[in-house]
Amino acid sequence: MNATNVTRPTGPLTLPIVLRRIIIYSIIVAITVGTNSLVIYIIATKKRLRTVSNGLMISMFVTGILFAVLYILPRWIYPYWTHSPFLCSMLPYTGVCLIVCSNLHQCAISLDRFLRVSLPFSYNNVARKRYAIVVIAIIVIISVISGFFLNIFYGFYHGDVCYVVFTQREIFIYRIYLIVVYASLFFAPLAVIFATYIRIFIIINSKSRQELYYKRSRQPRSTLQKNLKAAKQVAMMTGVYSLCWFPFMILTFVSAIAVFSGSASQTATTLLEAFQYLAFSYHAINPLLYAFITASVNQALTNYFRQICNLPASDQRDSRSYSTRSSFIRSNSMDLASQTKLRSNGQVKKSSSSHQLFEQNQDQVSNEKQEIEML
């Protein structure tokens, strides 16, 4: 068998380059596993943080851990898998699978935010936990099929070698595979994400939407501000995601085509390595950014470290949130009591008005509570 058909970690790489890669990727893996695990623990142990939106975030954090442990660690820190052809063949496609999975999670999170803004009074009826589980399952299935498509349908694996490509036909298939995967499962969802956020800000700033809030919410200005703040938070996370991954994906796509055409350059290879460090660092940065910009998670994380250091918990933000919810509920209760009193005096004609008002108040309280917990 020709040596060019076997993937090997050695070759033109020198010892300093190998050591540099091992050190950098080891730091990335350690931080990724640590930060993602910590934020998952904080959200999972706080009942008030177990929302649909946070459930999608937990799923994405798990993807980050898997990306570090199942891809970066075996392929870039200890890349000596020629003694295991199966692992050597699966690792590149494992990376594709997890990258697609991460991108689809970003898309799902942006759509969740879009539903919260566009359907503020019926969001709780749409965003059910079972629906979130179905969405996550669909994301996983699409990611696995797209990542291991060549192995499943074209048998891109030989039991005696670490398989890359062999024939011109297989090279052509691999190039088409890269184009389809990158175009349909990375760049297209990224375009959908940006279009979604443009639509979100149009909805929030539209006059008709503001009038709807004023008519149906007791605190319209506060509700608008909270939805806008939450949308900006997720938009910031999407911006960081694009900044980290977009240059790497563009150069990976171009470099792959250049390698097959025989026009690859050393400069492009060096630049690709630098962008790869940035892209692979995203999963280490993401949970820290999420914890920083999300007030409820930030407060829970702060109290966790205070507890470790034997310091008193700081519940000022939680107290304000509780006070806001309590005041809102008391206000609605007073309105309901007043309507009941009027009905007893014969000033309310329809006997069902108080019950309808109570149901509306309960819906408003539920929406307000959900919005406060998300921020």
BAFINU-312188 format. One record per residue: residue in one letter; x, y, z of N, C-alpha, C in turn. Coordinates in steps of 0.2 Angstrom, whole numbers, padded with zeros to 4 digits, always signed. Layout:
AXYZXYZXYZ
...
***
This chain:
M+0004-0006+0000+0000+0000+0000+0004+0006+0000
N+0003+0011-0004+0007+0017-0005+0006+0021+0002
A+0012+0024+0004+0012+0028+0011+0007+0034+0010
T+0006+0036+0004+0002+0042+0004-0006+0041+0006
N-0007+0034+0006-0014+0033+0007-0015+0032+0015
V-0010+0033+0019-0011+0031+0026-0009+0038+0030
T-0014+0040+0034-0013+0046+0038-0008+0044+0044
R-0003+0049+0044+0002+0048+0049+0003+0055+0053
P+0004+0055+0059+0005+0061+0063+0012+0064+0062
T+0017+0060+0059+0023+0063+0058+0024+0065+0051
G+0030+0067+0048+0031+0070+0042+0035+0076+0042
P+0033+0081+0039+0036+0088+0040+0036+0091+0046
L+0032+0089+0051+0032+0092+0057+0038+0091+0061
T+0040+0096+0065+0046+0096+0069+0044+0095+0076
L+0049+0093+0080+0047+0092+0088+0044+0099+0091
P+0047+0105+0090+0044+0111+0093+0037+0112+0090
I+0036+0111+0084+0029+0112+0082+0024+0107+0085
V+0026+0101+0086+0022+0096+0089+0021+0098+0096
L+0026+0100+0100+0025+0102+0107+0021+0108+0108
R+0021+0113+0103+0017+0118+0103+0010+0117+0102
R+0009+0112+0098+0002+0110+0097-0001+0106+0103
I+0003+0102+0105+0001+0098+0111-0001+0103+0117
I+0003+0108+0118+0002+0112+0124-0004+0116+0123
I-0005+0119+0117-0010+0124+0116-0017+0120+0116
Y-0017+0114+0113-0023+0110+0113-0025+0107+0119
S-0020+0106+0123-0021+0103+0130-0024+0108+0134
I-0022+0115+0134-0025+0120+0137-0032+0121+0135
I-0033+0121+0129-0040+0122+0126-0045+0116+0129
V-0043+0110+0128-0047+0104+0131-0048+0105+0138
A-0043+0107+0142-0044+0107+0150-0049+0113+0151
I-0049+0119+0148-0053+0124+0149-0060+0123+0147
T-0061+0120+0141-0067+0118+0138-0071+0113+0143
V-0068+0108+0145-0071+0103+0149-0073+0106+0156
G-0068+0110+0159-0070+0113+0165-0075+0118+0165
T-0075+0123+0160-0080+0128+0160-0087+0126+0158
N-0087+0121+0153-0094+0118+0151-0097+0114+0157
S-0093+0110+0160-0095+0106+0165-0098+0110+0171
L-0095+0116+0173-0097+0120+0178-0103+0123+0177
V-0104+0126+0171-0111+0129+0169-0116+0124+0169
I-0115+0118+0166-0120+0113+0166-0122+0111+0173
Y-0118+0111+0178-0119+0109+0184-0123+0114+0188
I-0121+0121+0187-0125+0126+0190-0132+0126+0187
I-0133+0126+0181-0140+0126+0178-0144+0120+0180
A-0141+0114+0180-0145+0108+0182-0147+0107+0189
T-0143+0111+0194-0144+0110+0201-0149+0116+0203
K-0150+0121+0199-0155+0126+0201-0162+0125+0197
K-0167+0124+0201-0173+0123+0198-0176+0128+0194
R-0175+0134+0196-0177+0140+0192-0174+0142+0186
L-0168+0138+0185-0164+0139+0178-0166+0134+0173
R-0170+0129+0175-0172+0124+0171-0177+0126+0166
T-0175+0130+0161-0180+0132+0156-0179+0129+0149
V-0183+0130+0145-0182+0127+0138-0176+0130+0135
S-0175+0137+0135-0169+0140+0132-0162+0137+0136
N-0162+0137+0142-0156+0134+0146-0155+0127+0144
G-0161+0123+0143-0160+0116+0140-0156+0115+0134
L-0158+0120+0129-0154+0120+0123-0147+0122+0124
M-0146+0126+0129-0139+0128+0130-0135+0123+0133
I-0138+0119+0138-0135+0113+0141-0133+0108+0135
S-0137+0107+0131-0136+0102+0125-0130+0105+0121
M-0129+0111+0120-0124+0114+0116-0117+0113+0120
F-0118+0114+0127-0112+0114+0131-0109+0106+0131
V-0114+0102+0131-0112+0095+0131-0108+0093+0124
T-0111+0096+0119-0107+0096+0112-0100+0098+0113
G-0099+0104+0116-0093+0107+0117-0088+0102+0121
I-0090+0099+0126-0086+0094+0130-0085+0088+0125
L-0089+0085+0121-0088+0080+0117-0083+0082+0111
F-0084+0088+0109-0079+0090+0104-0072+0090+0107
A-0071+0092+0113-0064+0092+0116-0062+0085+0117
V-0066+0081+0120-0064+0074+0122-0063+0069+0116
L-0068+0069+0112-0068+0064+0107-0065+0066+0100
Y-0063+0073+0100-0060+0075+0093-0053+0078+0094
I-0053+0084+0098-0047+0087+0099-0042+0083+0103
L-0044+0080+0108-0039+0076+0112-0036+0070+0108
P-0040+0066+0105-0037+0060+0101-0033+0062+0095
R-0036+0067+0091-0033+0069+0085-0027+0074+0085
W-0027+0079+0090-0023+0084+0090-0018+0084+0096
I-0019+0080+0101-0015+0080+0107-0011+0073+0106
Y-0015+0068+0105-0011+0062+0104-0013+0058+0097
P-0011+0061+0092-0013+0059+0085-0010+0053+0082
Y-0008+0048+0087-0004+0042+0084-0009+0036+0084
W-0013+0037+0079-0019+0032+0078-0018+0027+0072
T-0012+0027+0070-0010+0022+0064-0011+0015+0066
H-0010+0014+0073-0011+0007+0075-0019+0005+0076
S-0023+0010+0075-0030+0009+0076-0034+0012+0070
P-0034+0008+0064-0037+0011+0058-0044+0014+0059
F-0048+0010+0063-0055+0013+0064-0055+0020+0067
L-0051+0021+0072-0051+0027+0075-0048+0033+0071
C-0043+0031+0067-0040+0035+0062-0045+0037+0057
S-0049+0033+0055-0054+0034+0050-0060+0038+0052
M-0062+0037+0058-0068+0040+0061-0066+0047+0064
L-0060+0049+0066-0059+0055+0069-0061+0061+0065
P-0058+0062+0059-0060+0068+0055-0067+0069+0054
Y-0071+0063+0053-0078+0064+0052-0082+0065+0059
T-0079+0063+0064-0081+0065+0071-0081+0073+0072
G-0076+0076+0070-0075+0083+0070-0081+0086+0066
V-0082+0084+0060-0087+0087+0056-0094+0086+0059
C-0095+0080+0062-0102+0079+0065-0103+0084+0071
L-0098+0085+0075-0098+0089+0081-0099+0097+0079
I-0095+0099+0074-0095+0106+0071-0102+0107+0069
V-0105+0102+0065-0112+0103+0062-0117+0104+0068
C-0116+0099+0073-0120+0099+0079-0120+0106+0083
S-0114+0108+0084-0114+0115+0087-0117+0120+0083
N-0117+0120+0077-0120+0126+0072-0127+0125+0072
L-0130+0119+0072-0137+0118+0072-0140+0120+0079
H-0136+0119+0084-0138+0122+0091-0139+0129+0091
Q-0134+0132+0088-0134+0140+0088-0141+0142+0084
C-0142+0138+0079-0148+0140+0075-0155+0139+0079
A-0155+0133+0083-0161+0132+0087-0162+0137+0092
I-0156+0139+0095-0156+0144+0101-0159+0151+0098
S-0157+0153+0092-0159+0159+0089-0166+0159+0087
L-0169+0153+0085-0176+0152+0083-0180+0152+0090
D-0177+0150+0095-0181+0150+0102-0182+0157+0104
R-0177+0161+0103-0177+0168+0105-0182+0172+0100
F-0182+0170+0094-0187+0173+0089-0194+0171+0091
L-0195+0165+0093-0202+0164+0096-0204+0167+0102
R-0199+0168+0106-0201+0172+0112-0202+0179+0111
V-0199+0182+0106-0201+0189+0104-0207+0190+0100
S-0208+0186+0095-0213+0186+0090-0220+0184+0093
L-0219+0179+0098-0225+0176+0101-0225+0177+0109
P-0225+0183+0111-0223+0184+0119-0229+0182+0123
F-0235+0181+0121-0240+0179+0125-0242+0172+0124
S-0240+0169+0119-0241+0162+0119-0235+0157+0118
Y-0229+0160+0120-0223+0157+0120-0223+0151+0124
N-0226+0152+0131-0225+0146+0135-0229+0140+0133
N-0234+0141+0129-0238+0136+0126-0234+0132+0120
V-0230+0136+0117-0226+0133+0111-0220+0130+0114
A-0216+0133+0118-0210+0131+0121-0210+0126+0126
R-0212+0120+0125-0213+0114+0130-0206+0111+0130
K-0205+0107+0136-0198+0104+0136-0198+0098+0132
R-0204+0095+0130-0204+0089+0126-0202+0091+0119
Y-0204+0097+0117-0203+0100+0110-0195+0101+0110
A-0192+0103+0115-0185+0105+0115-0181+0098+0115
I-0184+0093+0118-0180+0086+0117-0181+0084+0110
V-0186+0085+0107-0187+0083+0100-0182+0086+0095
V-0182+0093+0097-0177+0097+0093-0170+0095+0093
I-0168+0093+0100-0161+0091+0101-0160+0084+0097
A-0165+0080+0098-0164+0073+0094-0163+0074+0087
I-0167+0079+0084-0167+0080+0077-0160+0083+0075
I-0157+0087+0079-0150+0090+0078-0145+0084+0078
V-0146+0080+0083-0141+0074+0084-0141+0070+0078
I-0147+0068+0076-0148+0064+0070-0145+0067+0064
I-0147+0073+0062-0144+0076+0056-0136+0077+0057
S-0134+0078+0063-0126+0079+0063-0123+0072+0062
V-0125+0067+0065-0122+0060+0064-0122+0058+0057
I-0128+0059+0053-0129+0057+0046-0124+0061+0042
S-0124+0068+0043-0120+0072+0039-0112+0071+0040
G-0111+0070+0047-0104+0069+0048-0101+0062+0046
F-0105+0057+0046-0102+0050+0044-0105+0048+0038
F-0107+0053+0034-0111+0051+0028-0107+0046+0023
L-0100+0048+0022-0096+0044+0018-0095+0037+0020
N-0094+0037+0027-0093+0030+0030-0099+0026+0030
I-0105+0029+0030-0111+0025+0030-0113+0023+0023
F-0112+0027+0018-0115+0026+0012-0110+0024+0007
Y-0104+0026+0008-0098+0025+0003-0093+0020+0005
G-0093+0018+0012-0088+0014+0015-0081+0017+0015
F-0081+0023+0017-0074+0026+0017-0070+0024+0023
Y-0069+0017+0023-0065+0014+0029-0063+0008+0026
H-0056+0007+0027-0053+0000+0026-0050-0002+0032
G-0051-0009+0034-0049-0012+0040-0042-0012+0041
D-0037-0012+0036-0030-0013+0037-0026-0006+0037
V-0029+0000+0035-0026+0006+0035-0030+0011+0037
C-0027+0017+0039-0030+0023+0041-0032+0026+0034
Y-0039+0026+0033-0041+0027+0026-0042+0035+0025
V-0040+0038+0020-0041+0044+0018-0045+0044+0011
V-0042+0045+0006-0045+0044-0001-0040+0040-0005
F-0043+0036-0010-0038+0032-0015-0039+0034-0022
T-0045+0033-0025-0046+0034-0032-0048+0041-0033
Q-0048+0043-0040-0050+0050-0042-0058+0050-0041
R-0061+0045-0042-0069+0045-0040-0070+0047-0033
E-0066+0044-0029-0067+0045-0021-0065+0052-0020
I-0060+0055-0023-0058+0062-0022-0063+0066-0024
F-0066+0065-0030-0072+0069-0032-0078+0069-0027
I-0079+0063-0025-0085+0062-0020-0083+0066-0013
Y-0077+0066-0011-0075+0069-0005-0076+0077-0006
R-0074+0079-0012-0075+0087-0013-0082+0089-0013
I-0086+0085-0016-0093+0086-0016-0096+0086-0009
Y-0094+0081-0005-0096+0080+0002-0094+0087+0006
L-0088+0089+0005-0086+0095+0009-0091+0101+0007
I-0092+0102+0000-0096+0108-0002-0103+0107+0000
V-0106+0101+0000-0113+0101+0002-0113+0102+0010
V-0109+0099+0014-0109+0099+0021-0108+0106+0023
Y-0103+0110+0021-0101+0117+0023-0107+0121+0021
A-0109+0120+0014-0114+0125+0012-0121+0124+0015
S-0123+0118+0016-0130+0117+0019-0131+0117+0026
L-0125+0115+0030-0126+0114+0037-0121+0118+0041
F-0118+0123+0038-0114+0128+0041-0116+0135+0039
F-0114+0136+0033-0116+0143+0030-0123+0145+0029
A-0127+0140+0027-0134+0141+0027-0138+0143+0034
P-0136+0138+0039-0139+0140+0045-0136+0146+0048
L-0130+0148+0047-0127+0154+0049-0131+0160+0046
A-0133+0160+0040-0137+0165+0036-0144+0165+0040
V-0147+0159+0041-0153+0159+0044-0153+0163+0051
I-0147+0162+0055-0147+0165+0062-0146+0172+0061
F-0142+0175+0056-0142+0182+0055-0149+0185+0053
A-0152+0182+0049-0159+0184+0046-0164+0184+0052
T-0163+0179+0056-0168+0179+0062-0167+0185+0067
Y-0161+0186+0068-0159+0192+0073-0161+0199+0070
I-0160+0199+0063-0163+0205+0060-0170+0206+0061
R-0174+0200+0060-0181+0200+0061-0183+0202+0068
I-0179+0199+0073-0181+0200+0080-0181+0208+0081
F-0175+0211+0079-0175+0218+0081-0180+0222+0077
I-0182+0220+0071-0187+0223+0067-0194+0223+0071
I-0195+0217+0074-0201+0216+0078-0202+0220+0084
I-0196+0220+0088-0196+0223+0094-0197+0231+0093
N-0194+0233+0088-0194+0241+0086-0200+0243+0082
S-0204+0238+0080-0210+0240+0077-0215+0243+0081
K-0219+0248+0078-0224+0252+0082-0230+0247+0084
S-0232+0243+0079-0238+0239+0081-0236+0234+0086
R-0230+0231+0086-0228+0227+0092-0228+0230+0099
Q-0225+0236+0099-0225+0240+0105-0232+0242+0107
E-0237+0243+0103-0244+0244+0105-0247+0238+0108
L-0245+0232+0105-0248+0226+0107-0246+0225+0114
Y-0239+0226+0116-0237+0225+0122-0241+0230+0127
Y-0242+0236+0125-0245+0241+0130-0252+0239+0131
K-0255+0235+0126-0262+0233+0127-0263+0227+0132
R-0258+0222+0131-0259+0216+0134-0254+0215+0140
S-0250+0219+0142-0245+0218+0147-0246+0224+0152
R-0245+0222+0158-0246+0228+0164-0239+0232+0164
Q-0234+0229+0162-0227+0232+0162-0224+0232+0155
P-0227+0236+0150-0225+0235+0143-0218+0237+0142
R-0216+0243+0145-0210+0245+0143-0204+0241+0146
S-0206+0238+0152-0201+0233+0155-0200+0227+0151
T-0206+0224+0149-0206+0218+0145-0202+0219+0138
L-0203+0225+0135-0200+0226+0129-0192+0226+0130
Q-0190+0230+0135-0183+0230+0137-0180+0223+0138
K-0184+0219+0142-0181+0213+0144-0180+0208+0137
N-0185+0208+0133-0185+0204+0127-0179+0207+0122
L-0178+0214+0122-0173+0216+0118-0166+0215+0121
K-0166+0215+0128-0159+0213+0131-0158+0206+0130
A-0163+0201+0131-0161+0194+0130-0159+0193+0122
A-0162+0196+0118-0161+0195+0111-0153+0198+0109
K-0152+0203+0112-0145+0206+0112-0140+0201+0115
Q-0141+0198+0120-0137+0193+0123-0135+0187+0119
V-0141+0184+0116-0140+0178+0111-0136+0181+0105
A-0138+0187+0103-0134+0189+0097-0127+0190+0098
M-0125+0192+0104-0118+0193+0106-0115+0186+0105
M-0118+0181+0108-0115+0174+0108-0114+0172+0100
T-0119+0173+0096-0119+0171+0089-0113+0175+0086
G-0112+0181+0088-0107+0185+0085-0100+0182+0086
V-0099+0180+0093-0093+0177+0095-0092+0170+0091
Y-0097+0167+0090-0097+0160+0087-0095+0161+0079
S-0098+0166+0076-0096+0168+0069-0089+0170+0069
L-0086+0174+0073-0080+0177+0073-0075+0171+0074
C-0076+0166+0078-0072+0161+0079-0072+0156+0074
W-0077+0154+0071-0078+0149+0067-0078+0151+0059
F-0080+0156+0057-0081+0158+0050-0074+0158+0047
P-0069+0162+0049-0063+0162+0045-0060+0155+0045
F-0060+0150+0050-0058+0144+0049-0062+0140+0044
M-0068+0140+0044-0072+0136+0039-0071+0138+0032
I-0070+0145+0031-0069+0147+0024-0062+0145+0022
L-0057+0145+0026-0050+0143+0024-0050+0136+0023
T-0053+0132+0028-0054+0125+0027-0056+0122+0021
F-0062+0126+0019-0065+0124+0012-0061+0125+0006
V-0058+0131+0006-0053+0133+0001-0047+0129+0001
S-0044+0127+0007-0038+0123+0007-0039+0116+0005
A-0045+0114+0006-0047+0107+0004-0047+0106-0003
I-0050+0111-0006-0050+0111-0014-0043+0112-0017
A-0039+0117-0013-0033+0118-0016-0028+0112-0016
V-0029+0108-0010-0025+0102-0009-0027+0097-0015
F-0033+0096-0016-0035+0091-0022-0033+0094-0028
S-0032+0100-0029-0030+0103-0036-0022+0104-0036
G-0019+0103-0031-0012+0103-0031-0009+0110-0030
S-0013+0115-0028-0011+0122-0027-0010+0124-0020
A-0010+0120-0015-0009+0122-0008-0003+0126-0007
S-0003+0131-0003+0003+0134-0001+0005+0134+0007
Q+0011+0135+0008+0013+0134+0015+0010+0140+0019
T+0009+0146+0016+0006+0151+0020-0001+0150+0022
A-0005+0147+0017-0012+0145+0019-0012+0140+0024
T-0007+0135+0024-0007+0130+0030-0006+0133+0036
T-0001+0138+0037+0001+0141+0043-0005+0145+0045
L-0009+0149+0041-0014+0153+0043-0020+0149+0045
L-0021+0143+0042-0026+0138+0044-0025+0136+0051
E-0019+0134+0053-0017+0132+0059-0019+0137+0065
A-0018+0144+0063-0019+0149+0068-0027+0150+0069
F-0031+0150+0063-0038+0150+0063-0041+0144+0067
Q-0038+0138+0066-0040+0132+0070-0040+0133+0077
Y-0034+0136+0080-0034+0137+0087-0039+0142+0089
L-0041+0147+0085-0046+0151+0087-0053+0148+0087
A-0054+0144+0082-0061+0140+0081-0062+0135+0087
F-0056+0131+0088-0057+0126+0093-0058+0129+0100
S-0056+0136+0101-0056+0139+0108-0063+0141+0109
Y-0068+0141+0104-0074+0144+0105-0078+0140+0111
H-0078+0134+0111-0081+0130+0116-0079+0131+0123
A-0073+0134+0123-0070+0135+0130-0073+0142+0132
I-0074+0147+0127-0076+0154+0128-0084+0154+0129
N-0087+0150+0126-0095+0150+0125-0098+0150+0132
P-0097+0145+0136-0100+0145+0143-0098+0151+0147
L-0092+0153+0147-0090+0159+0151-0094+0165+0149
L-0095+0166+0142-0099+0172+0139-0106+0171+0141
Y-0109+0165+0141-0116+0164+0143-0117+0166+0150
A-0112+0163+0154-0113+0165+0162-0112+0172+0163
F-0108+0176+0159-0107+0183+0161-0113+0187+0159
I-0116+0186+0153-0121+0190+0150-0128+0188+0153
T-0129+0182+0156-0136+0180+0158-0136+0181+0166
A-0140+0185+0168-0140+0188+0175-0141+0182+0180
S-0146+0178+0178-0148+0172+0183-0142+0167+0184
V-0139+0165+0178-0134+0161+0178-0128+0164+0182
N-0127+0170+0180-0121+0174+0183-0122+0174+0191
Q-0128+0175+0193-0129+0176+0201-0128+0169+0204
A-0131+0164+0201-0130+0157+0203-0123+0155+0204
L-0119+0157+0198-0112+0155+0198-0108+0159+0204
T-0110+0165+0205-0107+0169+0210-0108+0166+0217
N-0114+0164+0218-0116+0161+0224-0112+0155+0225
Y-0111+0151+0220-0108+0145+0220-0101+0146+0223
F-0097+0151+0220-0090+0152+0222-0090+0155+0229
R-0095+0159+0231-0095+0162+0237-0096+0156+0243
Q-0100+0151+0241-0101+0145+0245-0095+0141+0246
I-0091+0141+0241-0085+0137+0241-0080+0141+0246
C-0080+0147+0245-0075+0151+0249-0078+0153+0256
N-0084+0150+0258-0087+0151+0264-0089+0159+0265
L-0091+0162+0260-0093+0169+0260-0101+0169+0260
P-0104+0174+0263-0112+0174+0262-0114+0175+0255
A-0119+0172+0253-0122+0172+0247-0125+0179+0245
S-0124+0181+0239-0126+0188+0237-0133+0187+0234
D-0139+0189+0237-0145+0187+0234-0149+0194+0232
Q-0145+0199+0231-0148+0205+0229-0152+0205+0223
R-0149+0202+0218-0153+0202+0211-0159+0197+0212
D-0158+0191+0215-0163+0187+0216-0169+0190+0220
S-0167+0194+0225-0172+0198+0229-0176+0203+0225
R-0172+0206+0221-0176+0211+0217-0181+0207+0212
S-0178+0202+0209-0183+0198+0205-0189+0195+0209
Y-0187+0193+0215-0193+0190+0219-0198+0196+0221
S-0195+0202+0222-0199+0208+0224-0203+0210+0218
T-0200+0210+0212-0204+0212+0206-0210+0207+0205
R-0208+0200+0206-0214+0195+0204-0219+0196+0210
S-0217+0197+0216-0222+0198+0222-0226+0204+0221
S-0223+0209+0219-0227+0215+0218-0232+0215+0212
F-0230+0211+0207-0234+0210+0201-0240+0206+0203
I-0239+0200+0207-0244+0196+0209-0249+0199+0213
R-0246+0203+0218-0250+0207+0223-0255+0212+0219
S-0252+0215+0214-0256+0220+0210-0262+0217+0207
N-0260+0211+0204-0265+0207+0200-0271+0204+0205
S-0268+0202+0211-0273+0200+0216-0278+0205+0218
M-0275+0211+0219-0279+0217+0221-0284+0218+0216
D-0282+0218+0210-0287+0220+0204-0293+0215+0204
L-0291+0208+0205-0296+0203+0205-0301+0204+0211
A-0298+0206+0217-0302+0207+0223-0307+0212+0222
S-0305+0218+0218-0309+0223+0217-0315+0222+0212
Q-0313+0218+0207-0318+0216+0202-0323+0211+0206
T-0321+0207+0210-0325+0202+0214-0330+0206+0218
K-0327+0211+0222-0332+0216+0226-0337+0219+0222
L-0335+0222+0216-0340+0225+0212-0345+0221+0209
R-0343+0215+0208-0348+0210+0206-0353+0208+0211
S-0351+0208+0217-0355+0207+0223-0360+0212+0224
N-0358+0218+0222-0362+0224+0223-0367+0225+0217
G-0367+0221+0212-0371+0221+0206-0368+0226+0201
Q-0362+0228+0201-0359+0233+0196-0356+0229+0190
V-0355+0223+0191-0352+0219+0186-0357+0214+0183
K-0359+0215+0177-0365+0211+0174-0363+0204+0172
K-0357+0203+0170-0356+0196+0168-0352+0192+0173
S-0355+0186+0175-0352+0183+0181-0345+0180+0179
S-0344+0179+0172-0338+0176+0170-0332+0181+0170
S-0333+0187+0171-0328+0192+0170-0322+0191+0174
S-0323+0190+0181-0318+0189+0186-0314+0183+0184
H-0317+0178+0182-0313+0172+0180-0309+0173+0174
Q-0312+0177+0169-0307+0178+0163-0302+0183+0165
L-0303+0188+0170-0298+0192+0172-0292+0188+0175
F-0294+0183+0180-0290+0179+0183-0285+0175+0179
E-0288+0172+0174-0284+0168+0169-0279+0173+0165
Q-0281+0179+0163-0277+0183+0160-0271+0185+0164
N-0273+0187+0171-0268+0189+0175-0263+0183+0176
Q-0265+0177+0177-0261+0171+0178-0256+0170+0172
D-0259+0171+0166-0254+0171+0160-0249+0176+0160
Q-0251+0182+0162-0246+0188+0162-0241+0187+0168
V-0243+0184+0173-0238+0182+0179-0233+0177+0176
S-0236+0172+0173-0232+0167+0170-0226+0169+0165
N-0229+0174+0161-0224+0177+0156-0219+0181+0159
E-0221+0185+0164-0216+0189+0167-0211+0185+0171
K-0213+0180+0174-0209+0176+0178-0204+0172+0174
Q-0206+0170+0168-0202+0167+0163-0196+0172+0160
E-0198+0178+0159-0194+0183+0156-0189+0185+0162
I-0191+0185+0168-0186+0187+0173-0181+0182+0174
E-0183+0175+0174-0178+0170+0175-0173+0169+0170
M-0175+0171+0164-0171+0171+0158-0165+0176+0158
L-0166+0181+0162-0161+0187+0162-0157+0187+0168
***
